[in-house]
Amino acid sequence: MTAEQAVTTLALRGISKTYTVRMVQYFLDAACGDFEFKRYNFLYLPRRGRSHSGLAIVNFVDAESCAMCEWRLRLLQRDGAISGFKSIGKSYIQGFAQNLAYYAALVREDARDASHVLVLEHGKPADVSKMIRQYVTRPLMQWAEQCLASMVLVHPREAE
């Protein structure tokens, strides 16, 4: 397996601050297909003040889905069908559980807001806190907290 095949998480940078999670989800569905079973399972728009920071983190169910959706997003971007995305690339953090852990370390449970995060289970919206309890192990949470403390984003060895 090559490094490119292992990519499951994309960072959509420079997105319009007027976009909501639902609007980004609309673009993902247009690129990936609006199937009953979504090809992505995590979508997060990190906050900056009252808005998001112009970044969307999207984790896909597998590397093939990620590559296919990235290719289609780029085609839509090139053809002008989606505006407000400046760049599409590999995210620093890869994997569903890793993204959940980083999100859990970053955002206190009482501050979690559905307008900035969407977690899917079997293609359907799921309770974020429940998914964190189900998928985030103690070592993974410690890794995420260390990442935040050092701002060094390295793939955790425990999750490989």
CNS distance restraints for C-alpha pairs under 8 A (distance, minus, plus):
assign (resid   1 and name CA) (resid   5 and name CA) 6.16 0.50 0.50
assign (resid   1 and name CA) (resid   6 and name CA) 7.15 0.50 0.50
assign (resid   2 and name CA) (resid   6 and name CA) 6.71 0.50 0.50
assign (resid   3 and name CA) (resid   7 and name CA) 6.92 0.50 0.50
assign (resid   5 and name CA) (resid  63 and name CA) 5.57 0.50 0.50
assign (resid   5 and name CA) (resid  64 and name CA) 7.21 0.50 0.50
assign (resid   5 and name CA) (resid  67 and name CA) 7.97 0.50 0.50
assign (resid   6 and name CA) (resid  63 and name CA) 5.68 0.50 0.50
assign (resid   7 and name CA) (resid  63 and name CA) 5.41 0.50 0.50
assign (resid   7 and name CA) (resid  66 and name CA) 7.02 0.50 0.50
assign (resid   7 and name CA) (resid  67 and name CA) 7.79 0.50 0.50
assign (resid   7 and name CA) (resid  90 and name CA) 6.95 0.50 0.50
assign (resid   7 and name CA) (resid  94 and name CA) 6.59 0.50 0.50
assign (resid   8 and name CA) (resid  59 and name CA) 5.63 0.50 0.50
assign (resid   8 and name CA) (resid  60 and name CA) 5.22 0.50 0.50
assign (resid   8 and name CA) (resid  61 and name CA) 7.06 0.50 0.50
assign (resid   8 and name CA) (resid  62 and name CA) 5.72 0.50 0.50
assign (resid   8 and name CA) (resid  63 and name CA) 4.77 0.50 0.50
assign (resid   8 and name CA) (resid  65 and name CA) 7.83 0.50 0.50
assign (resid   8 and name CA) (resid  66 and name CA) 5.37 0.50 0.50
assign (resid   8 and name CA) (resid  67 and name CA) 7.94 0.50 0.50
assign (resid   8 and name CA) (resid  94 and name CA) 6.00 0.50 0.50
assign (resid   8 and name CA) (resid  95 and name CA) 6.03 0.50 0.50
assign (resid   9 and name CA) (resid  57 and name CA) 6.97 0.50 0.50
assign (resid   9 and name CA) (resid  58 and name CA) 5.48 0.50 0.50
assign (resid   9 and name CA) (resid  59 and name CA) 4.14 0.50 0.50
assign (resid   9 and name CA) (resid  60 and name CA) 6.11 0.50 0.50
assign (resid   9 and name CA) (resid  66 and name CA) 6.95 0.50 0.50
assign (resid   9 and name CA) (resid  90 and name CA) 6.25 0.50 0.50
assign (resid   9 and name CA) (resid  91 and name CA) 5.54 0.50 0.50
assign (resid   9 and name CA) (resid  93 and name CA) 7.07 0.50 0.50
assign (resid   9 and name CA) (resid  94 and name CA) 5.17 0.50 0.50
assign (resid   9 and name CA) (resid  95 and name CA) 6.37 0.50 0.50
assign (resid  10 and name CA) (resid  57 and name CA) 5.90 0.50 0.50
assign (resid  10 and name CA) (resid  58 and name CA) 5.27 0.50 0.50
assign (resid  10 and name CA) (resid  59 and name CA) 6.43 0.50 0.50
assign (resid  10 and name CA) (resid  66 and name CA) 7.52 0.50 0.50
assign (resid  10 and name CA) (resid  70 and name CA) 7.81 0.50 0.50
assign (resid  10 and name CA) (resid  88 and name CA) 6.87 0.50 0.50
assign (resid  10 and name CA) (resid  89 and name CA) 5.49 0.50 0.50
assign (resid  10 and name CA) (resid  90 and name CA) 4.60 0.50 0.50
assign (resid  10 and name CA) (resid  91 and name CA) 4.79 0.50 0.50
assign (resid  11 and name CA) (resid  55 and name CA) 6.77 0.50 0.50
assign (resid  11 and name CA) (resid  56 and name CA) 5.72 0.50 0.50
assign (resid  11 and name CA) (resid  57 and name CA) 4.74 0.50 0.50
assign (resid  11 and name CA) (resid  58 and name CA) 6.45 0.50 0.50
assign (resid  11 and name CA) (resid  88 and name CA) 5.95 0.50 0.50
assign (resid  11 and name CA) (resid  89 and name CA) 5.40 0.50 0.50
assign (resid  11 and name CA) (resid  90 and name CA) 5.77 0.50 0.50
assign (resid  11 and name CA) (resid  91 and name CA) 4.75 0.50 0.50
assign (resid  12 and name CA) (resid  55 and name CA) 5.66 0.50 0.50
assign (resid  12 and name CA) (resid  56 and name CA) 5.00 0.50 0.50
assign (resid  12 and name CA) (resid  57 and name CA) 6.42 0.50 0.50
assign (resid  12 and name CA) (resid  58 and name CA) 7.81 0.50 0.50
assign (resid  12 and name CA) (resid  85 and name CA) 6.58 0.50 0.50
assign (resid  12 and name CA) (resid  86 and name CA) 7.61 0.50 0.50
assign (resid  12 and name CA) (resid  87 and name CA) 5.91 0.50 0.50
assign (resid  12 and name CA) (resid  88 and name CA) 4.69 0.50 0.50
assign (resid  12 and name CA) (resid  89 and name CA) 6.61 0.50 0.50
assign (resid  13 and name CA) (resid  54 and name CA) 6.13 0.50 0.50
assign (resid  13 and name CA) (resid  55 and name CA) 4.66 0.50 0.50
assign (resid  13 and name CA) (resid  56 and name CA) 6.58 0.50 0.50
assign (resid  13 and name CA) (resid  85 and name CA) 6.25 0.50 0.50
assign (resid  13 and name CA) (resid  86 and name CA) 5.81 0.50 0.50
assign (resid  13 and name CA) (resid  87 and name CA) 5.13 0.50 0.50
assign (resid  13 and name CA) (resid  88 and name CA) 6.29 0.50 0.50
assign (resid  14 and name CA) (resid  54 and name CA) 4.94 0.50 0.50
assign (resid  14 and name CA) (resid  55 and name CA) 6.07 0.50 0.50
assign (resid  14 and name CA) (resid  84 and name CA) 6.90 0.50 0.50
assign (resid  14 and name CA) (resid  85 and name CA) 5.47 0.50 0.50
assign (resid  14 and name CA) (resid  86 and name CA) 4.77 0.50 0.50
assign (resid  14 and name CA) (resid  87 and name CA) 6.57 0.50 0.50
assign (resid  15 and name CA) (resid  19 and name CA) 7.26 0.50 0.50
assign (resid  15 and name CA) (resid  54 and name CA) 4.73 0.50 0.50
assign (resid  15 and name CA) (resid  55 and name CA) 6.05 0.50 0.50
assign (resid  15 and name CA) (resid  56 and name CA) 7.49 0.50 0.50
assign (resid  15 and name CA) (resid  84 and name CA) 4.82 0.50 0.50
assign (resid  15 and name CA) (resid  85 and name CA) 4.43 0.50 0.50
assign (resid  15 and name CA) (resid  86 and name CA) 6.38 0.50 0.50
assign (resid  16 and name CA) (resid  54 and name CA) 6.10 0.50 0.50
assign (resid  16 and name CA) (resid  84 and name CA) 4.83 0.50 0.50
assign (resid  16 and name CA) (resid  85 and name CA) 6.96 0.50 0.50
assign (resid  17 and name CA) (resid  51 and name CA) 6.59 0.50 0.50
assign (resid  17 and name CA) (resid  52 and name CA) 6.23 0.50 0.50
assign (resid  17 and name CA) (resid  53 and name CA) 7.15 0.50 0.50
assign (resid  17 and name CA) (resid  54 and name CA) 5.59 0.50 0.50
assign (resid  19 and name CA) (resid  23 and name CA) 5.66 0.50 0.50
assign (resid  19 and name CA) (resid  24 and name CA) 6.64 0.50 0.50
assign (resid  20 and name CA) (resid  24 and name CA) 6.36 0.50 0.50
assign (resid  20 and name CA) (resid 115 and name CA) 6.81 0.50 0.50
assign (resid  20 and name CA) (resid 116 and name CA) 7.27 0.50 0.50
assign (resid  21 and name CA) (resid  25 and name CA) 6.03 0.50 0.50
assign (resid  21 and name CA) (resid  43 and name CA) 7.26 0.50 0.50
assign (resid  21 and name CA) (resid  44 and name CA) 7.27 0.50 0.50
assign (resid  21 and name CA) (resid  45 and name CA) 6.84 0.50 0.50
assign (resid  21 and name CA) (resid 115 and name CA) 6.13 0.50 0.50
assign (resid  21 and name CA) (resid 116 and name CA) 5.90 0.50 0.50
assign (resid  21 and name CA) (resid 117 and name CA) 6.72 0.50 0.50
assign (resid  21 and name CA) (resid 118 and name CA) 7.15 0.50 0.50
assign (resid  22 and name CA) (resid  26 and name CA) 6.16 0.50 0.50
assign (resid  23 and name CA) (resid  27 and name CA) 6.60 0.50 0.50
assign (resid  24 and name CA) (resid  28 and name CA) 6.25 0.50 0.50
assign (resid  24 and name CA) (resid  56 and name CA) 7.97 0.50 0.50
assign (resid  25 and name CA) (resid  29 and name CA) 6.05 0.50 0.50
assign (resid  25 and name CA) (resid  43 and name CA) 7.89 0.50 0.50
assign (resid  26 and name CA) (resid  30 and name CA) 6.17 0.50 0.50
assign (resid  27 and name CA) (resid  31 and name CA) 6.20 0.50 0.50
assign (resid  27 and name CA) (resid  73 and name CA) 7.87 0.50 0.50
assign (resid  27 and name CA) (resid  82 and name CA) 7.22 0.50 0.50
assign (resid  28 and name CA) (resid  32 and name CA) 5.72 0.50 0.50
assign (resid  28 and name CA) (resid  33 and name CA) 7.64 0.50 0.50
assign (resid  28 and name CA) (resid  69 and name CA) 7.48 0.50 0.50
assign (resid  28 and name CA) (resid  73 and name CA) 7.52 0.50 0.50
assign (resid  29 and name CA) (resid  33 and name CA) 4.90 0.50 0.50
assign (resid  29 and name CA) (resid  34 and name CA) 4.62 0.50 0.50
assign (resid  29 and name CA) (resid  35 and name CA) 7.81 0.50 0.50
assign (resid  29 and name CA) (resid  38 and name CA) 7.84 0.50 0.50
assign (resid  30 and name CA) (resid  34 and name CA) 6.58 0.50 0.50
assign (resid  31 and name CA) (resid  69 and name CA) 5.75 0.50 0.50
assign (resid  31 and name CA) (resid  72 and name CA) 5.15 0.50 0.50
assign (resid  31 and name CA) (resid  73 and name CA) 5.43 0.50 0.50
assign (resid  31 and name CA) (resid  76 and name CA) 7.36 0.50 0.50
assign (resid  32 and name CA) (resid  39 and name CA) 6.80 0.50 0.50
assign (resid  32 and name CA) (resid  65 and name CA) 7.80 0.50 0.50
assign (resid  32 and name CA) (resid  68 and name CA) 7.35 0.50 0.50
assign (resid  32 and name CA) (resid  69 and name CA) 5.04 0.50 0.50
assign (resid  32 and name CA) (resid  72 and name CA) 7.11 0.50 0.50
assign (resid  33 and name CA) (resid  38 and name CA) 7.87 0.50 0.50
assign (resid  34 and name CA) (resid  38 and name CA) 6.92 0.50 0.50
assign (resid  36 and name CA) (resid 123 and name CA) 6.32 0.50 0.50
assign (resid  37 and name CA) (resid 122 and name CA) 6.17 0.50 0.50
assign (resid  37 and name CA) (resid 123 and name CA) 4.28 0.50 0.50
assign (resid  37 and name CA) (resid 124 and name CA) 7.58 0.50 0.50
assign (resid  38 and name CA) (resid 122 and name CA) 7.62 0.50 0.50
assign (resid  38 and name CA) (resid 123 and name CA) 4.66 0.50 0.50
assign (resid  38 and name CA) (resid 124 and name CA) 7.87 0.50 0.50
assign (resid  39 and name CA) (resid  60 and name CA) 5.68 0.50 0.50
assign (resid  39 and name CA) (resid  61 and name CA) 5.58 0.50 0.50
assign (resid  39 and name CA) (resid  62 and name CA) 7.87 0.50 0.50
assign (resid  39 and name CA) (resid  65 and name CA) 6.04 0.50 0.50
assign (resid  39 and name CA) (resid  66 and name CA) 7.90 0.50 0.50
assign (resid  39 and name CA) (resid 123 and name CA) 7.62 0.50 0.50
assign (resid  40 and name CA) (resid  58 and name CA) 6.90 0.50 0.50
assign (resid  40 and name CA) (resid  59 and name CA) 5.62 0.50 0.50
assign (resid  40 and name CA) (resid  60 and name CA) 3.84 0.50 0.50
assign (resid  40 and name CA) (resid  61 and name CA) 5.34 0.50 0.50
assign (resid  40 and name CA) (resid  65 and name CA) 7.85 0.50 0.50
assign (resid  40 and name CA) (resid  66 and name CA) 7.96 0.50 0.50
assign (resid  40 and name CA) (resid 120 and name CA) 7.56 0.50 0.50
assign (resid  40 and name CA) (resid 123 and name CA) 7.82 0.50 0.50
assign (resid  41 and name CA) (resid  58 and name CA) 7.68 0.50 0.50
assign (resid  41 and name CA) (resid  59 and name CA) 5.93 0.50 0.50
assign (resid  41 and name CA) (resid  60 and name CA) 5.79 0.50 0.50
assign (resid  41 and name CA) (resid  61 and name CA) 6.19 0.50 0.50
assign (resid  41 and name CA) (resid  96 and name CA) 7.28 0.50 0.50
assign (resid  41 and name CA) (resid 118 and name CA) 7.84 0.50 0.50
assign (resid  41 and name CA) (resid 119 and name CA) 5.59 0.50 0.50
assign (resid  41 and name CA) (resid 120 and name CA) 4.59 0.50 0.50
assign (resid  41 and name CA) (resid 121 and name CA) 6.66 0.50 0.50
assign (resid  41 and name CA) (resid 123 and name CA) 7.05 0.50 0.50
assign (resid  42 and name CA) (resid  57 and name CA) 7.62 0.50 0.50
assign (resid  42 and name CA) (resid  58 and name CA) 5.55 0.50 0.50
assign (resid  42 and name CA) (resid  59 and name CA) 5.02 0.50 0.50
assign (resid  42 and name CA) (resid  60 and name CA) 7.17 0.50 0.50
assign (resid  42 and name CA) (resid  96 and name CA) 6.81 0.50 0.50
assign (resid  42 and name CA) (resid  99 and name CA) 7.77 0.50 0.50
assign (resid  42 and name CA) (resid 100 and name CA) 7.99 0.50 0.50
assign (resid  42 and name CA) (resid 117 and name CA) 7.57 0.50 0.50
assign (resid  42 and name CA) (resid 118 and name CA) 5.83 0.50 0.50
assign (resid  42 and name CA) (resid 119 and name CA) 4.65 0.50 0.50
assign (resid  42 and name CA) (resid 120 and name CA) 6.32 0.50 0.50
assign (resid  43 and name CA) (resid  56 and name CA) 6.81 0.50 0.50
assign (resid  43 and name CA) (resid  57 and name CA) 5.59 0.50 0.50
assign (resid  43 and name CA) (resid  58 and name CA) 4.59 0.50 0.50
assign (resid  43 and name CA) (resid  59 and name CA) 6.64 0.50 0.50
assign (resid  43 and name CA) (resid 117 and name CA) 5.66 0.50 0.50
assign (resid  43 and name CA) (resid 118 and name CA) 5.06 0.50 0.50
assign (resid  43 and name CA) (resid 119 and name CA) 6.48 0.50 0.50
assign (resid  44 and name CA) (resid  56 and name CA) 5.55 0.50 0.50
assign (resid  44 and name CA) (resid  57 and name CA) 5.11 0.50 0.50
assign (resid  44 and name CA) (resid  58 and name CA) 6.65 0.50 0.50
assign (resid  44 and name CA) (resid 116 and name CA) 5.72 0.50 0.50
assign (resid  44 and name CA) (resid 117 and name CA) 4.34 0.50 0.50
assign (resid  44 and name CA) (resid 118 and name CA) 6.36 0.50 0.50
assign (resid  45 and name CA) (resid  52 and name CA) 5.72 0.50 0.50
assign (resid  45 and name CA) (resid  53 and name CA) 7.08 0.50 0.50
assign (resid  45 and name CA) (resid  54 and name CA) 7.45 0.50 0.50
assign (resid  45 and name CA) (resid  55 and name CA) 5.79 0.50 0.50
assign (resid  45 and name CA) (resid  56 and name CA) 4.56 0.50 0.50
assign (resid  45 and name CA) (resid  57 and name CA) 6.46 0.50 0.50
assign (resid  45 and name CA) (resid 116 and name CA) 5.05 0.50 0.50
assign (resid  45 and name CA) (resid 117 and name CA) 6.31 0.50 0.50
assign (resid  46 and name CA) (resid  52 and name CA) 5.36 0.50 0.50
assign (resid  46 and name CA) (resid  53 and name CA) 5.76 0.50 0.50
assign (resid  46 and name CA) (resid  54 and name CA) 7.90 0.50 0.50
assign (resid  46 and name CA) (resid  55 and name CA) 6.55 0.50 0.50
assign (resid  46 and name CA) (resid  56 and name CA) 7.02 0.50 0.50
assign (resid  46 and name CA) (resid 116 and name CA) 6.73 0.50 0.50
assign (resid  47 and name CA) (resid  51 and name CA) 5.76 0.50 0.50
assign (resid  47 and name CA) (resid  52 and name CA) 3.92 0.50 0.50
assign (resid  47 and name CA) (resid  53 and name CA) 5.41 0.50 0.50
assign (resid  47 and name CA) (resid 116 and name CA) 7.25 0.50 0.50
assign (resid  48 and name CA) (resid  52 and name CA) 5.07 0.50 0.50
assign (resid  48 and name CA) (resid  53 and name CA) 4.95 0.50 0.50
assign (resid  52 and name CA) (resid 116 and name CA) 7.45 0.50 0.50
assign (resid  57 and name CA) (resid  91 and name CA) 7.08 0.50 0.50
assign (resid  59 and name CA) (resid  66 and name CA) 7.64 0.50 0.50
assign (resid  59 and name CA) (resid  94 and name CA) 7.48 0.50 0.50
assign (resid  59 and name CA) (resid  95 and name CA) 6.51 0.50 0.50
assign (resid  59 and name CA) (resid  96 and name CA) 6.11 0.50 0.50
assign (resid  59 and name CA) (resid  99 and name CA) 7.75 0.50 0.50
assign (resid  60 and name CA) (resid  65 and name CA) 6.22 0.50 0.50
assign (resid  60 and name CA) (resid  66 and name CA) 5.37 0.50 0.50
assign (resid  60 and name CA) (resid  96 and name CA) 7.77 0.50 0.50
assign (resid  61 and name CA) (resid  65 and name CA) 6.68 0.50 0.50
assign (resid  61 and name CA) (resid  66 and name CA) 7.61 0.50 0.50
assign (resid  61 and name CA) (resid  96 and name CA) 7.90 0.50 0.50
assign (resid  62 and name CA) (resid  66 and name CA) 6.37 0.50 0.50
assign (resid  63 and name CA) (resid  67 and name CA) 6.15 0.50 0.50
assign (resid  64 and name CA) (resid  68 and name CA) 6.10 0.50 0.50
assign (resid  65 and name CA) (resid  69 and name CA) 5.96 0.50 0.50
assign (resid  66 and name CA) (resid  70 and name CA) 5.95 0.50 0.50
assign (resid  67 and name CA) (resid  71 and name CA) 6.16 0.50 0.50
assign (resid  68 and name CA) (resid  72 and name CA) 6.26 0.50 0.50
assign (resid  69 and name CA) (resid  73 and name CA) 5.92 0.50 0.50
assign (resid  70 and name CA) (resid  74 and name CA) 6.14 0.50 0.50
assign (resid  70 and name CA) (resid  88 and name CA) 7.36 0.50 0.50
assign (resid  71 and name CA) (resid  75 and name CA) 6.34 0.50 0.50
assign (resid  72 and name CA) (resid  76 and name CA) 6.20 0.50 0.50
assign (resid  73 and name CA) (resid  77 and name CA) 6.02 0.50 0.50
assign (resid  74 and name CA) (resid  78 and name CA) 5.98 0.50 0.50
assign (resid  74 and name CA) (resid  88 and name CA) 7.47 0.50 0.50
assign (resid  75 and name CA) (resid  79 and name CA) 6.08 0.50 0.50
assign (resid  76 and name CA) (resid  80 and name CA) 6.15 0.50 0.50
assign (resid  76 and name CA) (resid  81 and name CA) 4.95 0.50 0.50
assign (resid  76 and name CA) (resid  82 and name CA) 5.81 0.50 0.50
assign (resid  77 and name CA) (resid  81 and name CA) 5.93 0.50 0.50
assign (resid  77 and name CA) (resid  82 and name CA) 5.16 0.50 0.50
assign (resid  77 and name CA) (resid  83 and name CA) 6.66 0.50 0.50
assign (resid  77 and name CA) (resid  85 and name CA) 7.44 0.50 0.50
assign (resid  92 and name CA) (resid 153 and name CA) 6.15 0.50 0.50
assign (resid  92 and name CA) (resid 154 and name CA) 7.45 0.50 0.50
assign (resid  93 and name CA) (resid  98 and name CA) 6.75 0.50 0.50
assign (resid  93 and name CA) (resid  99 and name CA) 6.45 0.50 0.50
assign (resid  93 and name CA) (resid 153 and name CA) 6.59 0.50 0.50
assign (resid  93 and name CA) (resid 154 and name CA) 7.19 0.50 0.50
assign (resid  93 and name CA) (resid 155 and name CA) 6.50 0.50 0.50
assign (resid  94 and name CA) (resid  98 and name CA) 6.49 0.50 0.50
assign (resid  94 and name CA) (resid  99 and name CA) 6.88 0.50 0.50
assign (resid  94 and name CA) (resid 155 and name CA) 7.02 0.50 0.50
assign (resid  95 and name CA) (resid  99 and name CA) 6.11 0.50 0.50
assign (resid  96 and name CA) (resid 100 and name CA) 6.22 0.50 0.50
assign (resid  97 and name CA) (resid 101 and name CA) 6.05 0.50 0.50
assign (resid  97 and name CA) (resid 132 and name CA) 7.81 0.50 0.50
assign (resid  97 and name CA) (resid 135 and name CA) 5.59 0.50 0.50
assign (resid  97 and name CA) (resid 136 and name CA) 5.77 0.50 0.50
assign (resid  98 and name CA) (resid 102 and name CA) 6.17 0.50 0.50
assign (resid  98 and name CA) (resid 136 and name CA) 7.55 0.50 0.50
assign (resid  98 and name CA) (resid 140 and name CA) 6.92 0.50 0.50
assign (resid  98 and name CA) (resid 144 and name CA) 7.57 0.50 0.50
assign (resid  98 and name CA) (resid 156 and name CA) 7.97 0.50 0.50
assign (resid  98 and name CA) (resid 159 and name CA) 7.77 0.50 0.50
assign (resid  99 and name CA) (resid 103 and name CA) 6.04 0.50 0.50
assign (resid 100 and name CA) (resid 104 and name CA) 6.03 0.50 0.50
assign (resid 100 and name CA) (resid 131 and name CA) 7.90 0.50 0.50
assign (resid 100 and name CA) (resid 132 and name CA) 6.03 0.50 0.50
assign (resid 100 and name CA) (resid 135 and name CA) 7.78 0.50 0.50
assign (resid 100 and name CA) (resid 136 and name CA) 6.88 0.50 0.50
assign (resid 101 and name CA) (resid 105 and name CA) 6.11 0.50 0.50
assign (resid 101 and name CA) (resid 132 and name CA) 6.92 0.50 0.50
assign (resid 101 and name CA) (resid 136 and name CA) 5.69 0.50 0.50
assign (resid 101 and name CA) (resid 140 and name CA) 6.41 0.50 0.50
assign (resid 101 and name CA) (resid 141 and name CA) 5.36 0.50 0.50
assign (resid 101 and name CA) (resid 144 and name CA) 5.83 0.50 0.50
assign (resid 102 and name CA) (resid 106 and name CA) 6.04 0.50 0.50
assign (resid 102 and name CA) (resid 141 and name CA) 7.38 0.50 0.50
assign (resid 102 and name CA) (resid 144 and name CA) 4.85 0.50 0.50
assign (resid 102 and name CA) (resid 145 and name CA) 7.31 0.50 0.50
assign (resid 102 and name CA) (resid 147 and name CA) 7.98 0.50 0.50
assign (resid 102 and name CA) (resid 148 and name CA) 7.90 0.50 0.50
assign (resid 103 and name CA) (resid 107 and name CA) 5.90 0.50 0.50
assign (resid 104 and name CA) (resid 108 and name CA) 6.67 0.50 0.50
assign (resid 104 and name CA) (resid 109 and name CA) 7.28 0.50 0.50
assign (resid 104 and name CA) (resid 132 and name CA) 7.13 0.50 0.50
assign (resid 104 and name CA) (resid 141 and name CA) 7.84 0.50 0.50
assign (resid 105 and name CA) (resid 141 and name CA) 6.90 0.50 0.50
assign (resid 105 and name CA) (resid 144 and name CA) 6.08 0.50 0.50
assign (resid 105 and name CA) (resid 145 and name CA) 5.60 0.50 0.50
assign (resid 105 and name CA) (resid 148 and name CA) 7.51 0.50 0.50
assign (resid 106 and name CA) (resid 145 and name CA) 7.94 0.50 0.50
assign (resid 106 and name CA) (resid 148 and name CA) 7.27 0.50 0.50
assign (resid 107 and name CA) (resid 111 and name CA) 6.27 0.50 0.50
assign (resid 107 and name CA) (resid 112 and name CA) 6.20 0.50 0.50
assign (resid 108 and name CA) (resid 112 and name CA) 6.50 0.50 0.50
assign (resid 109 and name CA) (resid 129 and name CA) 7.28 0.50 0.50
assign (resid 112 and name CA) (resid 117 and name CA) 8.00 0.50 0.50
assign (resid 113 and name CA) (resid 117 and name CA) 6.70 0.50 0.50
assign (resid 114 and name CA) (resid 118 and name CA) 6.48 0.50 0.50
assign (resid 118 and name CA) (resid 125 and name CA) 6.77 0.50 0.50
assign (resid 118 and name CA) (resid 126 and name CA) 7.76 0.50 0.50
assign (resid 118 and name CA) (resid 128 and name CA) 7.61 0.50 0.50
assign (resid 119 and name CA) (resid 125 and name CA) 5.82 0.50 0.50
assign (resid 119 and name CA) (resid 126 and name CA) 5.58 0.50 0.50
assign (resid 119 and name CA) (resid 127 and name CA) 7.20 0.50 0.50
assign (resid 119 and name CA) (resid 128 and name CA) 6.08 0.50 0.50
assign (resid 119 and name CA) (resid 131 and name CA) 7.84 0.50 0.50
assign (resid 120 and name CA) (resid 124 and name CA) 5.01 0.50 0.50
assign (resid 120 and name CA) (resid 125 and name CA) 4.46 0.50 0.50
assign (resid 120 and name CA) (resid 126 and name CA) 5.20 0.50 0.50
assign (resid 121 and name CA) (resid 125 and name CA) 6.33 0.50 0.50
assign (resid 121 and name CA) (resid 126 and name CA) 5.71 0.50 0.50
assign (resid 126 and name CA) (resid 130 and name CA) 7.79 0.50 0.50
assign (resid 126 and name CA) (resid 131 and name CA) 7.20 0.50 0.50
assign (resid 127 and name CA) (resid 131 and name CA) 6.30 0.50 0.50
assign (resid 128 and name CA) (resid 132 and name CA) 6.19 0.50 0.50
assign (resid 129 and name CA) (resid 133 and name CA) 6.27 0.50 0.50
assign (resid 130 and name CA) (resid 134 and name CA) 6.17 0.50 0.50
assign (resid 131 and name CA) (resid 135 and name CA) 5.99 0.50 0.50
assign (resid 131 and name CA) (resid 136 and name CA) 7.93 0.50 0.50
assign (resid 132 and name CA) (resid 136 and name CA) 5.28 0.50 0.50
assign (resid 133 and name CA) (resid 137 and name CA) 7.90 0.50 0.50
assign (resid 136 and name CA) (resid 140 and name CA) 6.05 0.50 0.50
assign (resid 136 and name CA) (resid 141 and name CA) 6.38 0.50 0.50
assign (resid 137 and name CA) (resid 141 and name CA) 6.19 0.50 0.50
assign (resid 138 and name CA) (resid 142 and name CA) 6.17 0.50 0.50
assign (resid 139 and name CA) (resid 143 and name CA) 6.17 0.50 0.50
assign (resid 139 and name CA) (resid 158 and name CA) 7.09 0.50 0.50
assign (resid 140 and name CA) (resid 144 and name CA) 6.25 0.50 0.50
assign (resid 140 and name CA) (resid 156 and name CA) 7.18 0.50 0.50
assign (resid 140 and name CA) (resid 158 and name CA) 7.08 0.50 0.50
assign (resid 140 and name CA) (resid 159 and name CA) 7.19 0.50 0.50
assign (resid 141 and name CA) (resid 145 and name CA) 6.17 0.50 0.50
assign (resid 142 and name CA) (resid 146 and name CA) 6.14 0.50 0.50
assign (resid 143 and name CA) (resid 147 and name CA) 6.17 0.50 0.50
assign (resid 143 and name CA) (resid 156 and name CA) 6.53 0.50 0.50
assign (resid 144 and name CA) (resid 148 and name CA) 6.31 0.50 0.50
assign (resid 145 and name CA) (resid 149 and name CA) 6.14 0.50 0.50
assign (resid 146 and name CA) (resid 150 and name CA) 6.01 0.50 0.50
assign (resid 146 and name CA) (resid 151 and name CA) 7.79 0.50 0.50
assign (resid 147 and name CA) (resid 151 and name CA) 5.02 0.50 0.50
assign (resid 147 and name CA) (resid 152 and name CA) 5.22 0.50 0.50
assign (resid 147 and name CA) (resid 153 and name CA) 5.54 0.50 0.50
assign (resid 147 and name CA) (resid 154 and name CA) 7.49 0.50 0.50
assign (resid 148 and name CA) (resid 152 and name CA) 7.38 0.50 0.50
assign (resid 155 and name CA) (resid 159 and name CA) 7.99 0.50 0.50
assign (resid 156 and name CA) (resid 160 and name CA) 7.12 0.50 0.50
